[in-house]
Amino acid sequence: MAIDASAGSRPKRDASRRGVARRSRATGGSLAGPGGQDEQVPLPELVTMRLDGRVALVTGAGSPDGIGYATARRLADLGARVAIVSTTRRIHERAGELGVTGFVADLTDESEVGALADAVTEQLGEVEVLVNNAGLASRASPEVLRPVAQLSYEEWRGEIDRNLTTAFLCSRAFIGGMAERGWGRIVSLAATAGPVNALPTEAAYAAAKAGVVGLTRALAMEMIADGVTVNAVAPGTIHTAASTVAELKQGLGTPVGRPGTPDEVAASIAFLCSPAASYITGQMLVVDGGNSVREAQFR
């Protein structure tokens, strides 16, 4: 699938490029080090939720009832210049509704991710906030539900690529620029399935979402000296257009007594994208109405 945006005449970026030099950070004082020498202490960021002027990219935002769409709307409300991307041209309808910029790309394709990065930078500027939401199941691309013994290699690879490879390729495309500027936020969508619990027939999806958490933690440690935080949000049962009746019934059985909403997940994502979350990195925030901490279900 071709990128549905002009990348202009800019040279192709190296998707694996890292910042060649780390920006010096402002310091707020000094502490005595082990040898009695003063060590500079970095100043904390201003505690604000505002993202005025920062460029944010939200992947997987094609559904008007989904988490990606709700996240893009919230980031725009916080002042960010937002780009959204999905695999179909319906993204342009969503972009028009939100007043943001839409792109079409297959995020499992390395070359298309590189072209997307060039196009977003050309039209909006360097991406400083990345939300890896692509991969969640939809009616057009449903989750594969099959026991491991019956799961084909193609189905396994499809789930891994859709849910984990997309986060890897998109993160790699933008971390170099974030490192060079000394500031960035990456939030990837995991799930409770995999990192917290699992159900039969969900092995590929659970493995991919557990992999998202592993990627998040490793990347957080790689980027911590560059002023870039990397976190994950793990939703439980959320009421979206893709929800099945069985899933909604599961939501009614949570301690809160209902499924979550995309806006509730988006609020958590937006916080982790903000300057206010500057001291949080490598973490997974579970948004599931308390379901994962309940020992047993009581009537």
C-alpha positions, 0 to 999 in steps of 0.5 A: 500500500502506498503512502497517501501523502507527498514526501517531497524532495527530502532525502530518505531518512535512515530509519535506524539513525540515532542522535549523534550527540546528546543535548546538554540538559539545563541544571538546577544545582549541584550535589557532592559526588563520591569524591567530594566533587560537585555533580550537576542535577538536571532541572525537572520539567514544568509540570503541565499537561499542555503540548502546545506546538509539539508534533504528535503522531497517533497510529491506528486511528481509523475508527471513530469509536476507537482508542486511537481516534480518542487519543488524537482528539485529546492530544489536539485539545492539549495543543499538539499538532496531530497526525494520524495514520491507518491502512485505509483512506478512511483516515482522511475522514477522521482527520477532517473530523478532528482537524488534524492531518491524515496519512495512509500507510502499511506500518508492517512495511519498513519502507512505508514507515520510512516514507511516512516519517518523511511525509509527516516531517515534511508537512508538520515538523519533527515528531516529538510524541508517538502513540503506537496504537496500530495493531488492535483488532477491528472488524476489518482485521479481526483477532486470530482466535485459534489454539496453538496446535491449530495456529498457522505460521502465517497467522502467528506472523500476522498477529506479531507483525500487526501488534509488535512489529508496527511499534518497533518500526515506528519507534525506530523511525522517530527516536533519532530525532527525539534524541537529537532534540533532547525531548520525546514521548513514546506510548505503546498500546499493550493489553492485559492479555499477555502482560497480565493474563491470558485466555485460550486461543489468544497465544499470538496476540498475548505474545505480541502484547507481552513483546510490546512491554518488553520493547517498551522497557528496553527502549526506555533504558536506551533513551533515558539519557536523551530526555525521551520517556517510553511507556505502555498502556494496557487496556482491559475490556474497552467498549469500541465498535469492534467489541463483541457481545462476549467482550462486553459481557466480560466488561460487565463482570469487572469490579467497576461493573462496566467496560471501559471507554476509549476516552478513559484509555486516551486520558491515560495515554495523554498523561504519559505523553505530557511534560507532567509525566517526565519522571515516568518511564519504562512502565505499563499502566493497566486500565481495566477497572480493577479486573486484573487485581481481583482475586475472585469474583463475588456476587 
